[in-house]
Amino acid sequence: MAKGLTEKDLGKFKLVGNIDAFKRKLVFQVTEISVEKDDYFSRLYLYDGRKVKPFTSGKKDGNPRFSPDGKLVAFTSKRDKESKEAELYVIPTDGGEARLLAKFKYGIRNLRFTEDGKSIAVVTPIDVEKKPKDDVHVIKEIPFWFNGVGWVYGRRSVVYLVDVETGRKKRLTPKNLDVSQIRFHNGRFYFTAQEDRERKPMVSDLYVLEGRKAKRLTPGKWSVSDFIPLDDGTFILKANTRERGIPTNTHIYHYDPQTGEMRKLTKNLDRSAYNSLNCDVRGSQRAELVFKDGWVYYVATDGPRANLFRVNLDGKIERVVGGDRSVESFAIGDYIAFTAQDAVTPTELYVMRDGKEKRVTDFNGWIKDYNLSQPEHFKVKASDGAEIDAWVMRPLGFEPGKKYPAVLEIHGGPKTAYGYSFMHEFHVLTAKGFVVIFSNPRGSDGYGEEFADIRGHYGERDYQDLMEVVDEALKRFDFIDPERIGVTGGSYGGFMTNWIVGHTNRFKAAVTQRSISNWTSFFGTTDIGYYFAPDQIGGDPWSNTEGYWEKSPLKYAPNVETPLLIIHSMEDYRCWLPEALQFFTALKYLGKTVELALFPGENHDLSRGGKPKHRVRRLELIAGWMERWLK
């Protein structure tokens, strides 16, 4: 029998993503995970319309962009071993050596050639004021840190123009704006940026640069994440109007800055215009809007799928790349190119010509030598009549008539989703003899705004959905042992794991990861807490003191009887370390069965981007805890 995936097989995955296109040519990034060297290594590949070949030879090459004439590719790297700075390179597409243009102290977040190809615009953070040369942090604003980045106070992302010939740098945008997306059109420079991260943390506007001044083109109340300037002075916007707070779906709009008219082009598809499926072996995603022949191309999450759609200015929507899978990145030149994965196939590169699809890479062909459990979909009719998507994965070596332990997996967000994407963690558990149960309860993305909106009601309908999923799984699949079910989840899934063990004893083991245990401490210590908690729980710790405590799993610590393992990263600024420490201390003080595993140097993204050895150890801890209490 073919073998199942283990924790250490993490090192075999090749992460394919970050595509850019020029006519027939594609350039894309492939990242390798080295468990042995405890690091990630990436290089660029070129597809000429016929075959794929290695394009760069560096160990940290990524984020490729074609020049307007297709003769150069700009990319980021880190080839100078002594330097801690991010490096910008260009390389001829017909071969030759890469040439270093410039270095940036705090990294490169985005880059794009000017229309004439003579310069490259680079988005990079800078210190907006001079800081003392000591180790004392004098902080005057929130957020003061950000997950995966570190200290961000007194720092903003600005745009520099880098001359392709000389490497000279010239700052374009003012220091008070925090820039993200950039585009050039008809000799003008447009960009999206935040102006007030403290008071308007969910607002990002569209700007145009006029001389040395930035002119705001949107009204200061939306979150604009991408855009395309049109020849008539109007814009395609990928934006979120926040009418329902964070559960509001991001849509595609047509916007006229002269009249202020904003038309929702995707009003007939109540779905988020991005990929929100969970995956722990994902490549770098690049799914920027593309406007071609009157159509706007974009990725949207539709239930358990992330597909490529297009919409025209009349609001007609078509699915371009469908199927039970997750479209990760795409680019359009003479044809459509995209990367995609599904529940048993890691990400590869595909092209589509005249509606016919072809797979052009096989970086993860090694997976064919492994036995993988195929998720079995089932619908759960919740007690209030709603339908919930759910799946089970049978353990490898499944034998009819035998009872197996099971693990309920809960996704984060809560506005993300499980579905047809690859989860290494699930395959590790099935290889060890567990049934895996997963679902998209209320709060999940992909089913419309009303389904996603659980603001003020955490631990209510979402909790009921999860319990009813387990009930239905036990009814449908008689091989699940009802006396040996565990539960685990991260972020919101960690909060829900904490909530579950404080409200029921039906689970015999639990692992909570990067969780929330106390909404008041979460509000005051994390990078997004000061706006996420008021949006999701309601009010703030002063106006809604009782509500914050009622929704905090810490309140219910005396009820916990389930053996609990707490996994947390020590530099997780999304759900900071006190969330784990206070829950662990409370449970130990109360005499409960609990252990705490802390990962130094890791952040909220441990499961999908942490040091490879730490990622392997995390999987070992989860599987080991479940084996200890369920077998």
N, C-alpha and C positions, 0 to 999 in steps of 0.2 A: 504493500500500500504506500502511496506517495506520502511524504512527510508533511506535517503542518508547520506553520510559521512559529518561530520562537522570538523571544525578546531581542536577541542579538541579530536576527535577520533584518533588523532596522537598517543595518549597514549595507544592505544589498539594493535598497531603493534608489533609483535615479529620479530626481525631481525636475521635471521639464516645464518650462514656462517662459514668461517675458518675451513674447514674440514681437517683432517688428517686420514690416513688409515694404518692399519696393519692387513694383512690377512683378516679375516672376520670382524674385529672390526673397528669401526669408532668413532672418537671423534670430536666434533664440538661445536661451540660457539653460544649461543642464547642471544641476547641483548634485554632488555625491556626498554621502554621509559616511564618514570614517569613524567607526567605533574605536578602532585601534589607536588612531591619532587624536581622537576626541575632538573632531573639528569637521567643518563643512568646506568643500572645495568645489568651485564652479568654473566653467569655461563656456565659451560661445561656440555655436555650431552654425553652419550656413547650409541652406537648402536652395539649390539653383533651379528648381522645377523638375529635376530628374533624380538627384541623389543628395544625401546628407553627408557633410564632411566636417571635421573639426576646423574651427576658424581661428581661435586664439589658444595660447598655451599657458596662460597664467593660472594661478591657483585660486584666485578670487575675482574672476572676471564676471561682470553682469550688467544688467540694465542697458541693453544695446539700443541705439537709435541710428537709422539711416540718415545720411545727408539728403537734401532735396534732389540732388542729381544721382543719388545712389552710388557714388564713387567712394564714399567714406562711411565708416560706422564709428560712432562715438560710444564709449562704454566706461564704466567705472571699474576700478580694480584696487588692489593693494599689493604692489610688487616690490616696493621698497621695504625690506624687512625691518629697517631701523625706524621707519616713519610710522606714526600713529594716525596720520591723516588719510582721508580718502583721496584717490587719484583719478583724474580724468584723462582718458586716452582717446586717440583716433587711430584707425587702421584702414588701409585701402581694401576695398572689397575684392579686388583682383589679385590680392596677395601682397606680402611685404611685412615689414616690422611695425608693431604698434609704437606710437609716439606719445610720450607723456606731455600733456599740455599744462595742467595745473593741479594744485593740491588744495584741499579744503579741510580745515581743522575739525569741524564737527560733522563731517559726512556730506553726502550728496543725496538729496531726496527725490530729485526729478531733473531731467535734462531734455533739451530739444534744440535742434538747429534753427537758426534764423532762416527766413525764406530765401535769402541769397546764398546760404551755406557758408558764409564767411565767419560766422560766430556761432557759439553754442551758449544757450541760456541754461544756467545751472541754479537750482534751488538748494540753498544751503543755510543752516542755522549760523547766526553770529550773536555775539554779546552786544546788546544795544547800549550798554554803558560799561565803562571800565570797572573791573572788579579788583578788590584788594588782593595782593599776592600772599594770601595766607589761607589757612584751612577753616576759617570761620565763615559760615553762611549767614549773611544778612539778607533776609527775605522780605519783600514788600508786596508780593502778589500771589494769587492762586491762579492756576495750579503751579505749585513749586517743583513738582517732579512729574514724570510721565513714565508709564510702564514701558520697559524695553529701551528707554532713552536715558533715564536718570534725571539729573537736575535740569529744569527748563526755565526757572525763574530768570528774568532779565535777559531772555534769549528769544529771538524771532528768526524765522526763515525768510531770507531775502533772495533776490535774483541777481546773479552776476552774469555779465556777458563775457565770454572768453574768446579771444581771437584765435581762430583755427591755425593761423600761421605762426604767431608770436607767443601765444599763451597769455597775453596780457589780460588782466581782469578789470572790469568796470562794473560797479554796483548800479543796478537799474531802479530797484524799488525802495521806498522809504522804510526806515527801521521800525516804524510803529505797526506795520502790517505783517502778519504771519502767513506767508505764501504757500500754496500747495500746487494747484494745477496751472500750467502755462501753455499758451498757444500764440502763434503769429498768424496774421491774416491781412492781406492787402497793405503791407507796410506798417501795420499797427500791432502793438503788443498787448495782449489781454491775459489776465490771470485771476485766480480765485484766492481769497485771503480772509483771515479772521482779523478783526480790528480790536475787539474787546473780549479776550478769552475769559475774563473774570466775571463780567456781568452778562455777556451774551455768548456763553460757551458753545451753544449749538447753532450759532449763526456764522455763515461763511458767504461772502458776497463776491460778485463779479466786478472786476475793475478793468479800466483801460488806462494805459500810460500816455499822458499828454505832456510832452516835454519831460520835465523832471517830476511832475505831479501825477498822482494816481487819482483818477475820477471813478467814483463808485457808480455802477450802472444798475444795481438791484437795490430794493428798498430797505435792506438792513433787518430782515426778519426771516429769511429763508436760509437753508443750508445748501449751498451750490457746490457740488463735488466735481462736476465736469461740465464742459460746454463746447459748442462749436459755433464760431462766428459765420454768418451767412453773408453773401454779397450785397444783400439789400439793407444791411445794418441791423438785422434782427439776429436772434441767437437760438440755438438749441441748447436747452439746459437740462442737466441731470440734477434734480433738486428735491429737497424735502421741505415741505411747508410747515411741518411740526404742528399741524392742526390738532392732532391727537397725541402730541408729545412724541416721545421716542418710538412708540408703536406705529407712527405714521409711515406709510410706505414711500420710498423714494421713487419718483416718476420722471418721465421724459416730457418736457414742456417746450412750447414755442413762445419766445418772449421778445416783445418789442420795447426797448428802453425809452423810445420817444413817447409812446402812449401809455406805457405801463401795463399793456395787455399781456396776460399770462394764460396761454391755453394748454391744458393738460392733454397731450397727445395720446397718452396711454390710459385714459380714463376707463376704457373698456376692459382693462386687465388689472385687477386689484392685486398687484404683485410688486415686490421690491425689485428695482432695476439694478440688481447686483447678485452675486453668488453668496448665499448665506449658509450653504451646506457645510457640515463639519467634516474635517479630514485631518489626520495626523501625519500624512506623508505627502504634503502638498508642495508644488513648486511655486516660484514667485509668480503672482497673478498680475497680468496686465490686460484689462478689459475696458480700455478707454472707448468713448463713443467714436463711431466712424460714420460720416455722412457721404453716401455714394449714390449717384443716380436718383436723387430724390428720397432716399431711404436713410433712416437713422438706425444703425445696428447697435445692439446692446445685449447684455446678459441679464436674465431675470430668474429668480427662484420661483418655480411653480410647483408647489407641493414638495415632494421629495426629489425633484429634479431641478437642475440649473441648466437652462437651454439658451441658445442664441436666438434672439428675436430681431425683427425690424419693424419700424413704424414710419409712415410717411406723414406729410404735413396735414393731411386730411384725417389723421387718426386711424388709418387702416393698419392693423397689426398682423404680422405673419411670423410663424415659427420657422426659422431657417435651419437650425441644427437642433433636432429633438432627440427623443429616446430617453430611456431610463439611465441617465448618466449626469455627470457634472462637467459642464464646459467651464474651463478654468481661465484661459486667455484666448484672445483672438486678434487677428489683424487682417486687413484686406488690401491686396495689391491687384494683380490681374485675376486673382481668385481668392476665395476665403480660406484662411488658415486658422486652425484652432487647436488647443490642447484640451484633452478630455480624459476622464476616468470614470469607472463605475465601481460597484461594490467588490468586484473580484479582479479588476484590471487597473493597475496603477496608471498614472498619467503618461500619455504619448501624444505625438504631434500628428495631426490629420490635415488634409487639404480637401476642399470641395470645389469642383469645377462643373458647371452646368448641372448642378443638383446631384452630382455623383461624388460620393465620399471615398477617400483613400487614406489609409494609414501609412505614414511614411517613416516612422521610427519604431524601434523595438528595444529601447533602452532597458525595459523591464521584462524582457522575454524570459528571464530566469524564473518568473513566477509560475510558468507552466509546469515546472518540476514539483510544485507544491500542491497539496490537497487543500482546497479552500471551501468553507461552508458558504453556500449561497443563501442570502437572506430570503425568508419566506414571508411575503406580505399578507397582512390580514387587517380588516377594518373592525374598529370597535365602535359600537353605537353607545355613546355616553348616556348617562342617566338623564341628561337634559335634551337628548335627541341629536346632538352633534356627532359627526363622524370623525374618528381619530385614526390616522395612519399608524400602523404598528408592524413590527417585524420580529421574527425569531430566527436565530441561526442555530442549527443543530450541532452538537459536538462531533468532532471527527471520530470515525469508527462507530458511528451510531448503530445501536442494535435495538430493533423493535421489541417492545415489552419491558425494556429496562428503564428505570427511573434515573434522571440526571439532575444534578444541582444546576441552578440558573443564576445569572447576574442581570439585574435591571440596570441599564445604562441611561443616564439623563444628560441631555445636552445643555450647553451653556447659553448665555444670551440675556434673557430668555428668547430674544427674537433672532434665533438661528434655527436650523433644522437638521434632522437626520434624513438620510435618503440614500440615493444611488451614488455614493462616493466611497472611497476606500478608507477603512478604519483598521489599521494594523492592530490596534489594541483588541478589537473584537475577534480578529482571527487568532491572536495569541490565546485568548480565553477559550475559544472553541477547540483549539489544538490541545488544551489541557483538560478537556472533558466537560466544559461548562456549556449550557445553553445560554445564549445571549438574547435578551429581550430589549428592544428599543422602540421609541415612538416619538410622535410629535404632538404633545399635549397642548392645551390652550396656552398662549404666550408665544408659540412657535411662529416662525416666518413661513411664507409660502402659501398661506390660506386666506389672506385678506386681513385688513386692519382690525375688524371687529374680533376675529379669532385671536389676533396677537395682543389685543389690549387687555392686560390683566392689572393695569395700574390700580394700586390701592387694594388689590385682592390676592397678593402673593399667598401661597399656601392654602388657597381655597379651591377654585375650579381646576387649577392646574394639578393640585394634589389629588383631587378626585379622579381626574383623567388618568393619572399614573396608576392609581390603585385599581381602577376599572380595566386598564390595559392588562395588569397582572392577573386579575380575575378572569378576563376573557382568554388569556394565554393558557391558564390552567384548565379552562373548560375545553379549549380546542386541541391542546397538545398534551396528551395523557402521559408523555414521557418526562414532563417536568415534575420534580418532587416538590410539593408545596411546603415541606418542612425544611427545605434547603435552598432558600432563595436569598441572594445578597443584593446590595444596591450600591451604586457608585455614580459620581458625576463631578464635573468641575465648574467653577465660577457660579453661575446661576444653578447649574446642576449640583454644585457643592452646597449651596444654600439649601436646595431642595432635599439633598441627602440629610443635612442637619435637621431640617424641618421634619422629614419622615421619621427619623429615629426618635424624635421628641413627641411624635403623635401616634405611632403604632409600633408593636413588637413583632410584626409578622415577618420581618427580615432577620436572618440569623447572623449576618455580617454586613458591615458597611465600610466604605472607604470614601471620605470626603476630601475633595481636592480644591485648592485655591478658592476657598469658600468665603461666604459672609455668615457671620454668627451674630453680629450686633449692628443694626442699622445706624445707630448714633455714632459709633466709632468709625464705621465705614464712611459716613458723611464727612467727618472731620480729618481723616488721615489719607485718603486715597486720591488718585489723580482725577477721577470723574465723580467722586462721591457727592460733591457740593451741588451738582445739578442732576445726577442720576437718581439719587435717593428721593429728592423732592418730586421728581417726575414719576417715579415708580411707586413710592410709598405714600406720598402726598404731604405737602407742608414741609416743615423742617423740625429739628429736635426740640425747638421751643414752642412752636405752634401746634405740634402734633406729638408731644412727648409720649403719650400713652400708645398712640398708633405705631410709633417706631419700636417701642418695647414689645407690643403685641405681635409684631411681625418678625421679631428677632428670635432665632432658634435658641439663643442663650437663655431666654426666659424658661424654656421647656427642658433645660438640662436635667432637672430632677427626674423627669419621666423616662430618660434614656436607659434602655436595658440591652440594646444591641451592641455587641463588640464593635468598636469604631477605631479605624485608623485614619489619622489626619495627615494629609500630605500638603505641604506648603513650601513655596519658594521664598527665600529670605529677602529678595529684592522685587517682590511682587507689589508694585505700587497701584495696581488695579484693585486688588483685595489685599490690603497690607497685612503684614505678619501678625499684628494684634488680633486679627480675626481668628487665626488658628490658636494663638497662645491663650487667649481668654477662654475659648471653648475647651481646650485641653485642660487648663487649670481647673475650671469649673467641674468637669467630669471626674478628674482625679480627686478633687476635694470631696466630691459626693460619693466616692468609692466605686465609680463605674469602670468597666473594662475599656481602656483607651490607650492608644500609643500615638506618638507624634514623630513624623519624619520630615526634617527640614533640609532643603536643598540650597546650599550656599551659592551665591553668584547667579542664581536663576530668577526669572521673573514670571509673570502670569502666563507666558507662552511655553512653559517647560515641556508640555506634552507634544508640541509641534515644532519647537525651534530651540529647545534647550541643548546643552552639551550632550553629544550622543551617549556618553557613558551614564550621564544622569537620566536620560530618557530610558535607557535600558533598565537602570536600577528602579526607576519609577514603575515600570511594567512588572518587574520582578516583585516589588512590594505589593502591588495590587493583587496579582495572581497568587502570591504567597499567603496573603491575608484571607482570600477567599478559600484557598485550599485548606488552610488551618481550621476554619470555622464551618465550612460546608461539606467537607469530605471526611 
